[in-house]
Amino acid sequence: MSRNAQNDHLTRLEQTSIHVFREAFANFRSVCMPWSMGKDSNVLIWLARKAFCGKIPFPLLHIDTTYEFPEMYEFREKAKVIHGIDLIVRVNEDAIRRGIGYATHDPVTVTHELKTVPFKAAIDEFKWDALVTGIRRDEDPTRAKERWFSPRSAEGNWDYKDQPPEFWGQFASSAPEGGHVRVQPLLEWTELDIWEYIRRENIPNPTLYFARDGKRFRSLGCHPITHPVDSPASNIDEVIEELKLTKTSERAGRAQDHVGRNSMQELRAKGFM
Amino acid sequence: MNTQSLSQPVSTSLPSVEDHRKMHVVVVGHVDHGKSTFVGRLLNDTDSLPNGKIEQVRKNCAIEGMEFEYAFLLDALIEEQEQNITIDTTRIFFRTKQRAYAIIDAPGHKEFLKNMVTGAASASAALLLIDAKEGVMDQSRRHAFLLSLLGVKQLVVLVNKMDLVDHSESTYQKIVAEYSAFLKTLGLNAVHFIPIAAKHGENVVDRSAKMAWWKGPTVTEALDNFAHEDDLTGLPLRLPVSDIYRFDHRRIIAGRVEAGAIRPGDELIFQPGGRRSTVRSFEDWPGPESRSVVGTGGSASVTLSEQIFVERGQVASHPANQPRVGREFRARIFWLGKEPLVQNKTYRLRLLTQNVDAVIAKIIKVTDASTLESKEAASVPRDSICEVIVRATRSIAYDLHSECPITGRFALEEGGRIHGGGIILDTVSKSEGPSGKVTASERGARAGHPPAVIWFTGLSGSGKSTIAEAVERRLFDAGRNVVRVDGDDLRVSLNRDLGFSAADRAESVRRASAVAGLFAGTGHLTLVTLIAPLAADRAKARAALANHTFIEVFVDAPLAVCESRDVKGLYAKARRGEIAEFTGISSPYEAPESPEVHIKTDKTSQEEAVDLVLSAIDKVLQGKGDDWEV
């Protein structure tokens, strides 16, 4: 494949994502972008800066479970400055006081308490009507039915059985009463697209994605339940080459996905991203 | 969790082939004409199934004592997904040597049409199956009609189950003749009619030995010859304005180029409105260099040489090649709403970034998508196709669908949800730009509602301003043109030469009605809060504003209550004799005898009061509908 064809493909994805960002910003009263500091999240920041000519005109939200890798906190502070991010950080202090944690509780409970609960509280607090997420259709079967603009009820529920039709670039333009709309600019991207774009644009990312001692992280979550995969890929070119050959799924290293057969669905029905 | 579900690519990698882009394909056709079998076979023959999947399904069939069928592969996938979540625009992936494909939407779902529309609108190509034995059926025609409306140009018809008609070329030819004649009436043209037997994999990936007479391509060969989509770069420039950014000193017009291309130095005209300026620069981040041209599909960030008024919804084009501007056109609509589409009802029309109220002025005919027979009707049921006259409440920029598809189509929305879509066939009124004085009805049409004056009268401290402010907020949030003229504000500005004498009060009421008249004349719902204690003065105001709807709201609070509130400290001053002729203390208040709205504040909550006023406004506006609508 020629380098040009590759660039065209990435440029087309990029330009579509920019359009989605701009339509969201024009349509909704109050936009926020949750930020996990992971690669997809960082690509989103980059795309937002392109969409808005350098400046991200809405806040980012980090739900801090307190179980992030130390490198991620360092990265957060660095990226905040580089991108000029207006950052809101929320921790479920109450759950932590109650002793909720990976040492004593199962991952689904912890994820719910430390991510979903403070996430919903932040939505209640700031009354955002649009949230920009880094969801991609290729990540998980439950994400394959997502739309560019996906309305969520006040309870955060997703009525996937009765989704609005979406065609000709016309998206759902208003949030349900008391609810919000998930805006998903990366819907059509694949994991490989993400990495090739990161390489092309030179987008800052945590170094945990690159192999140390024969292991690297392919997806980043809370450190007690996120496991590195065996890999010699120690730089971006090697990661891309590795992805072209891999047969395992991206989130294989994320324990909360594997507790029960339907754990992902369970988490998402409760408002998880 | 099964990480190798069929709904995902078998690996996240794409094949090392010529074309990196995944092509979206939609599979349609009459029920039982073999869509599932075909998709199952296609997945199998292109080696796109996860390891062990087919063996697993075969084993399950053996246990159940059933003969294995390729359709079960798809059923297994659907079942697998249904345990997780119900199907919507699911994608099924497969690949040829040439490139990767996504089949949008699994066949057979009961919300098929709604999802097919969503899927087909983003598909580059369609495969339509016809059962060779059964022939052309109802849905064979209906689906083609929808494809034609959605603009899917690349269509391959698969004449399936050829094994059931002895692989007969004459049977095949008969279907080709009948169906291509039908397609022609829709303006569609199938690239190929391929005879296949999906069950046996004949002409799917591998050539059929039993149909040696077929010299055309197999299904995958035909797919690999498809182009991704029409390149609209050769068309005239259409850049709908998405937003205006003023994050710093720059004023950037943001939008996506939907057709044509734009370069720095280009002269642009923004329609509707017709203002012109020149592209000064593209503000591409991160820079330092910006693009020298932005083509179709590209997002542009444009600064202009002149500071002209530009707003979301306008379409920028080159002056030599502009879109049409107007309010009325003939359109063909497909309707997916649960409630029928109704004549004379107002919907939200969305065309690119334009978003206006539009009335279905006339339903010309409702077409049976299968027989193409048309009949007149006053409403259009779900999943139907019709031809209508659409009348927008203000001018929009558009093209005919035949001239530029992307600016020639629109969605119809009600209650924040999209219920249908349409393509523009023709302009109705030839007289586009009315000339001369701007009339009140034109202003009303732009605002989407007629003007009115809502006059709040009552004692000082009765709560006039508080209620008026809340009413203003509600109207403003509902997208109404609304303005508030506050007596206290006037007293320190326009009326600062006036005191509280009877003569000065009369003059103050006269001036307030003049101001209200000006605002109402520009199409505003004008809220006036003024004590106006004398009935005669109020009668004069009503007479002066006779051209407009006048709603008198009496905010009726007992004097004792007003005095006890005394927010502005005026009652205390009046009692001390520091203000002469203060209404209620040293000057009379003549309560209105028959106000349109009477709010007794000791019996009515503020919320109820706001609702009372709003419903009075609504009633009047609705009753006036015919007067202002052109």
Interface residues (C-beta under 8 A of the other chain):
Chain A: M1 A5 Q6 H9 R12 Q15 T16 I18 H19 R22 E23 F25 A26 R49 K50 A51 F52 C53 G54 K55 P57 R137 D138 D140 P141 T142 A144 K145 R147 Y160 K161 D162 Q163 P164 P165 E166 F167 W168 G169 Q170 A172 S173 S174 P176 T190 E191 L192 L243 K244 L245 T246 K247 T248 S249 E250 R251 A252 D257 H258 R261 N262 S263 M264 Q265
Chain B: M1 T3 Q4 S5 S7 Q8 P9 V10 S11 T12 S13 L14 S16 V17 E18 D19 H20 R21 Q81 Q83 N84 I85 T86 I87 D88 T89 T90 R91 E111 K114 N115 V117 T118 A121 S122 L150 S242 D243 Y245 F247 D248 R250 I252 A254 G255 R256 E283 D284 W285 P286 G297 G298 S299 S301 R312 L336 R350 L352 T353 N355 I406 R409 F410 A411 E413 G416 R417 I418 G421
